[in-house]
Amino acid sequence: MIGNKTVIVIGTVDTKGPELDYLRQQVKAAGCEALLMDVGVHNKSETRADITGDDVVKATNDQIESIRSLPRGEAVEKMSNSAAVYLAKMVADGNAHGVIGLGGSGGTTICAAAMRGLPYGLPKLLVSTLASGNTRWHIGISDIVMMPSILDIGGLNPMLQMVLKNAAGAIAGMVNHHEAYIPSGKPVVTFTMYGTTTPGVSATRKIVEDAGFEPWVFHASGVGGKTMERMIDLGYVKGVVDMTLAEIGAHLIGGLHDAGPERLDAAGKVGIPQLIVPGAADTVVLPPRDQIPEKFKNRILNFHNPTMTTMRTEPDENRAIGEFIARKLNASHGPVKVLFPWGGLSSIDHPGKIFYLPEANKALFETLKINLKPEIELLEDDHHLDDPEFAQRAAGIFLKMIEKTH
């Protein structure tokens, strides 16, 4: 045994009592203290919980009997809110060092809601029947690890016991070897990147890093952009080099990598320097080729990989993207510059490449020019986003901007 750190085992004891009790035992066997937290919303159980449902709901001044009288959906929502408050307090008070959840659809919903608000880095593992489906609604921008239960959680048997024993070992290892985030002391600068903007972003990042900054690169996958915005809100970030804006097109046009309507909000609210490069504004990510929505089938499409297809934005769409960017940047309280690479916005936006459509890029630039307030400088560069010369210029502009704020 490495230590006495405590893992909260969370689940609906009324429907998964024996399985949760087995998981609790296995966590203890793996070297941690284990407390079973009941988030069931219906019947009582013969399995004894260390933290009862009534204990949990009192965190939000509710009573378990009143919650049990509600329709299932409302009861699950109430319990989810209470569990999040209760668990957050346990972590803040130093009484919980990790959490493992177990559930089907309802249990997964409650457990994930309780875990999502916990600090980044705190070990969180969720064994779920839904782990191989659409997990975005459950994980959000948290760092929950989801593990497939393989079987439904409907009685202990050697197969499910194997899964739960593996999960217990995983959470115990995560907890006992966890190291908290320790800042390097260097100012953090965030970047956004795609596969089709990697050369340009990487070269720019290297120059900024060599100048004494700590770069954090976010994949512009929807979740990536949202996470970057959250990190800025949390105060980790001193400057932003936003070179991949495909999430905006996904939000406006309809794509997989939608970061929502808050994209480009956080840095402006905080007032930190922003250099905006509309890299990958030519791109909207769609599902695999055999699942593309009918309305997009006659568009310029690129087979990116077996799990996704990319679609070229058209002039009207780029105007809408430009209006979105301008509206957000115009509300900024800090220094902002926009740098436009006329040579191309992505690795497949070159003469002879599938996304080469100069009129669409021009529509984006002209929209920015018309809509950006005069205080925001719109700079032009003849190079492609991926050219080393562009990276030199982008990094130089940003470094001068952030120099003035330190």
C-alpha positions in Angstrom: 0.0 0.0 0.0 1.4 3.4 -1.0 -0.7 5.6 1.1 -4.0 6.4 2.8 -5.6 8.6 0.1 -9.3 8.4 -0.1 -11.3 7.5 -3.3 -15.0 8.3 -3.4 -17.0 5.5 -5.0 -20.1 7.0 -6.5 -23.2 5.4 -7.9 -26.9 4.6 -7.4 -26.9 2.1 -4.6 -30.6 1.4 -5.0 -30.0 -0.2 -8.4 -26.3 -1.1 -8.4 -25.7 -1.9 -4.7 -23.7 -5.2 -4.9 -21.6 -4.0 -7.9 -20.7 -0.7 -6.1 -19.9 -2.6 -2.9 -17.6 -4.9 -4.9 -15.9 -1.8 -6.5 -15.5 -0.3 -3.0 -13.8 -3.5 -1.8 -11.5 -3.6 -4.8 -10.4 0.1 -4.4 -9.4 -0.8 -0.8 -7.6 -3.9 -2.0 -5.7 -1.7 -4.5 -4.3 0.5 -1.8 -6.7 3.4 -1.0 -9.4 4.2 1.5 -12.8 4.0 -0.2 -16.1 5.7 0.7 -19.3 4.7 -1.1 -21.4 7.7 -1.9 -25.1 6.9 -2.8 -26.7 9.0 -5.5 -29.7 6.8 -6.0 -33.1 8.6 -6.4 -35.5 5.7 -5.8 -35.6 2.8 -3.4 -33.5 1.9 -0.4 -30.9 -0.8 -0.6 -29.4 -3.5 1.5 -26.0 -2.2 0.6 -24.7 0.2 3.2 -23.4 3.5 1.9 -20.8 5.5 3.8 -22.4 8.7 2.4 -26.1 8.4 2.1 -28.4 10.0 -0.4 -29.8 12.1 2.3 -26.3 13.3 3.2 -25.8 14.3 -0.4 -29.0 16.2 -1.0 -28.6 18.2 2.2 -25.7 19.9 0.5 -28.4 21.8 -1.5 -30.9 22.0 1.4 -33.1 19.2 0.0 -34.5 16.0 1.5 -34.1 12.6 0.0 -37.8 11.7 0.4 -38.9 14.8 -1.4 -36.5 14.0 -4.3 -37.8 10.4 -4.5 -41.3 11.7 -4.9 -40.3 13.6 -8.1 -40.6 12.2 -11.7 -37.4 10.4 -12.6 -35.9 13.1 -14.8 -36.4 15.8 -12.2 -35.1 13.6 -9.5 -31.9 12.8 -11.5 -31.4 16.5 -12.1 -31.8 17.4 -8.4 -29.4 14.6 -7.3 -26.9 15.6 -10.0 -26.7 19.1 -8.6 -26.5 18.0 -5.0 -23.8 15.4 -5.8 -21.7 18.1 -7.6 -21.9 20.4 -4.5 -21.2 17.7 -2.0 -18.3 16.2 -3.9 -16.7 19.6 -4.6 -16.7 20.4 -0.9 -15.1 17.0 0.0 -12.3 17.7 -2.5 -11.9 21.3 -1.3 -11.7 20.2 2.3 -9.0 17.6 1.4 -11.2 14.7 2.3 -11.3 13.2 -1.2 -8.3 12.6 -3.5 -10.1 10.9 -6.4 -13.4 9.7 -7.5 -14.7 6.6 -9.4 -18.2 6.3 -10.6 -20.3 3.4 -11.9 -23.5 3.6 -13.8 -25.9 3.0 -16.6 -27.6 5.9 -18.3 -29.0 7.6 -15.1 -26.0 6.8 -13.0 -23.6 8.0 -15.7 -25.5 11.3 -15.8 -25.3 11.8 -12.1 -21.7 10.7 -11.7 -20.5 12.8 -14.6 -22.3 15.9 -13.4 -20.7 15.4 -10.0 -17.2 15.0 -11.5 -17.3 17.7 -14.2 -16.8 20.7 -11.9 -13.8 19.1 -10.0 -10.4 20.6 -10.5 -8.3 19.6 -13.5 -5.9 16.8 -12.6 -7.9 15.4 -9.8 -8.3 11.7 -10.8 -11.8 11.0 -12.1 -12.8 7.6 -13.6 -16.3 6.6 -14.7 -17.2 3.0 -15.6 -20.2 3.3 -17.8 -22.4 1.4 -20.2 -22.3 4.5 -22.4 -18.5 4.8 -22.7 -18.4 3.8 -26.3 -21.2 6.2 -27.4 -21.5 9.9 -27.6 -19.7 10.9 -24.4 -19.5 14.6 -25.0 -22.6 15.4 -23.0 -21.1 13.7 -20.0 -17.4 14.7 -20.2 -17.8 18.3 -21.5 -14.5 20.0 -21.1 -13.5 18.1 -18.0 -10.8 15.4 -17.8 -13.0 12.6 -16.8 -11.7 9.2 -18.0 -14.6 6.9 -19.2 -14.2 3.2 -19.2 -16.6 0.8 -20.9 -18.3 -1.6 -18.5 -18.6 -4.2 -21.4 -21.7 -5.7 -19.8 -24.7 -3.9 -18.4 -24.3 -3.5 -14.6 -26.9 -6.0 -13.8 -25.4 -8.5 -11.4 -21.8 -9.6 -10.5 -20.2 -12.2 -12.7 -16.5 -13.0 -13.6 -16.5 -10.6 -16.6 -17.9 -7.6 -14.8 -15.7 -8.4 -11.8 -12.7 -8.2 -14.1 -13.8 -4.8 -15.4 -14.4 -3.4 -11.9 -11.1 -4.8 -10.6 -9.2 -3.2 -13.5 -11.1 0.1 -12.8 -10.2 0.0 -9.1 -6.5 -0.6 -9.9 -6.6 2.3 -12.4 -8.1 4.9 -10.0 -5.8 3.7 -7.1 -2.8 4.1 -9.4 -4.0 7.6 -10.5 -4.6 8.7 -7.0 -1.5 7.4 -5.4 0.8 8.7 -8.1 -1.1 12.0 -8.7 1.0 15.1 -8.8 -0.7 18.5 -8.7 -0.1 21.0 -11.4 2.8 23.3 -10.5 3.3 26.4 -12.7 6.7 26.8 -14.3 6.8 30.5 -13.6 6.8 31.3 -17.3 3.8 33.3 -18.6 1.4 31.0 -20.4 0.4 31.7 -24.0 -2.3 29.6 -25.7 -2.4 28.5 -29.4 -5.1 26.8 -31.4 -4.1 24.2 -34.0 -5.4 21.7 -36.5 -3.7 19.0 -38.6 -4.0 21.4 -41.5 -2.4 24.3 -39.6 0.2 22.4 -37.7 3.4 23.6 -39.5 2.6 27.3 -39.2 1.3 27.0 -35.6 4.3 24.9 -34.5 6.8 27.3 -36.0 5.2 30.3 -34.4 4.9 28.4 -31.1 8.6 27.6 -31.1 9.6 31.3 -31.5 7.3 32.4 -28.7 8.6 29.6 -26.5 12.2 30.5 -27.2 11.3 34.0 -26.1 10.6 32.8 -22.6 6.9 31.9 -22.7 5.1 28.6 -21.9 2.9 27.6 -24.8 -0.3 25.6 -24.4 -1.6 24.3 -27.7 -5.3 23.4 -28.0 -6.8 21.2 -30.7 -9.6 23.2 -32.4 -12.0 20.3 -32.0 -14.8 22.2 -30.3 -13.9 20.8 -26.9 -10.4 22.3 -27.4 -11.6 25.8 -28.0 -14.0 25.6 -25.1 -11.2 24.4 -22.8 -8.9 27.2 -23.9 -11.7 29.7 -23.1 -12.1 28.1 -19.7 -8.4 28.2 -19.0 -8.4 31.9 -19.8 -11.3 32.5 -17.5 -9.5 30.6 -14.7 -6.6 33.1 -15.0 -3.9 30.7 -16.2 -3.2 32.6 -19.5 -1.3 35.8 -20.2 -1.7 36.0 -24.0 -3.4 34.2 -27.0 -2.2 33.4 -30.5 -5.4 32.1 -32.0 -4.3 30.6 -35.4 -7.1 28.1 -36.0 -10.7 29.3 -36.2 -12.5 26.4 -37.8 -14.7 26.0 -34.7 -16.5 29.2 -35.6 -17.5 27.9 -39.0 -18.7 24.7 -37.3 -20.9 26.7 -35.0 -22.4 28.9 -37.7 -22.7 26.3 -40.5 -23.1 23.0 -38.7 -20.1 20.8 -38.1 -18.6 18.4 -35.6 -16.1 20.9 -34.0 -18.5 23.4 -32.7 -17.1 25.4 -29.7 -20.3 27.2 -29.1 -21.3 30.9 -29.2 -18.8 31.9 -26.5 -15.7 31.3 -28.7 -13.4 34.3 -28.7 -15.1 35.8 -25.6 -12.7 35.0 -22.7 -9.5 36.8 -23.8 -11.4 39.9 -24.6 -13.2 39.9 -21.2 -10.0 39.4 -19.3 -8.1 42.0 -21.4 -5.0 39.9 -22.3 -3.2 40.4 -25.7 -4.7 38.5 -28.7 -3.2 37.9 -32.1 -5.9 36.4 -34.3 -5.0 34.5 -37.5 -8.0 33.0 -39.3 -6.3 29.7 -40.0 -8.6 26.9 -41.1 -11.5 29.3 -41.5 -11.8 27.5 -44.8 -12.8 24.3 -43.0 -15.9 22.8 -41.5 -15.4 19.2 -40.2 -18.2 16.8 -41.0 -18.8 13.1 -40.2 -17.4 10.2 -42.3 -18.2 10.2 -46.0 -21.1 7.8 -45.7 -22.7 10.0 -43.0 -22.5 13.4 -44.5 -25.8 15.4 -44.3 -27.7 15.5 -47.6 -27.4 19.4 -47.7 -23.6 19.2 -47.9 -23.2 16.4 -50.4 -22.6 18.7 -53.4 -20.0 20.8 -51.7 -16.2 20.8 -52.0 -15.4 17.8 -49.7 -12.0 16.4 -48.6 -11.5 12.9 -47.2 -9.5 13.9 -44.1 -9.4 10.5 -42.5 -11.9 7.5 -42.0 -13.7 9.3 -39.1 -14.2 12.7 -40.6 -14.6 14.7 -43.8 -13.7 18.4 -44.2 -15.8 20.8 -46.2 -14.6 24.0 -47.9 -16.4 27.2 -46.8 -18.0 29.3 -49.4 -17.9 33.2 -49.7 -21.2 33.8 -48.0 -20.2 31.5 -45.1 -16.9 33.3 -44.8 -18.7 36.6 -44.5 -20.7 35.2 -41.6 -17.5 33.9 -40.0 -15.9 37.3 -40.5 -18.9 39.1 -38.9 -18.7 36.7 -35.9 -15.0 37.3 -35.4 -15.3 41.1 -35.7 -18.2 41.2 -33.3 -16.3 39.3 -30.6 -13.0 41.2 -31.1 -14.8 44.6 -31.1 -15.9 43.8 -27.5 -12.4 43.1 -26.3 -10.9 45.1 -23.4 -7.3 44.3 -24.3 -5.0 44.7 -27.2 -6.0 42.8 -30.4 -4.5 42.5 -33.8 -5.6 40.4 -36.8 -3.0 39.0 -39.3 -4.3 37.7 -42.6 -2.2 35.2 -44.6 -3.2 35.8 -48.3 -1.1 32.8 -49.3 -3.6 30.4 -47.8 -5.4 29.5 -44.6 -4.6 25.8 -44.4 -2.4 23.1 -45.9 -5.0 22.3 -48.5 -5.6 26.0 -49.4 -2.8 26.3 -52.0 -3.0 26.7 -55.8 -3.8 23.2 -57.1 -5.1 22.0 -53.7 -8.7 21.0 -53.1 -9.6 24.0 -50.8 -8.0 26.7 -53.0 -10.8 29.2 -53.4 -9.4 32.8 -53.3 -12.8 34.5 -53.6 -13.9 32.9 -50.3 -10.7 34.1 -48.5 -11.3 37.6 -50.0 -14.8 37.6 -48.7 -13.5 36.9 -45.2 -10.9 39.6 -45.4 -13.2 42.2 -46.7 -15.8 41.4 -44.0 -13.2 41.8 -41.3 -12.0 45.1 -42.9 -15.5 46.5 -42.9 -16.6 45.3 -39.5 -13.6 45.5 -37.2 -13.5 48.7 -35.2 -10.6 51.2 -36.2 -8.7 50.4 -33.0 -8.1 46.8 -34.1 -5.3 46.7 -36.7 -6.0 44.3 -39.6 -2.6 43.3 -41.0 -1.9 41.5 -44.3 0.8 39.1 -45.3 1.4 37.6 -48.7 2.8 34.3 -47.3 0.9 31.1 -46.6 0.0 30.3 -43.0 2.6 27.4 -43.1 5.5 29.5 -44.5 8.4 30.1 -42.0 8.3 33.8 -42.9 4.7 34.0 -41.8 5.6 32.3 -38.5 8.4 34.9 -37.9 6.0 37.8 -38.5 3.2 36.4 -36.4 5.5 35.7 -33.5 7.1 39.1 -33.8 3.8 40.9 -33.7 2.6 39.0 -30.7 5.8 39.4 -28.8 5.7 43.1 -29.2 2.1 43.1 -28.1 2.7 41.2 -24.9 5.9 43.1 -24.1 3.8 46.2 -23.6 1.6 44.5 -21.0 4.5 43.2 -18.8 
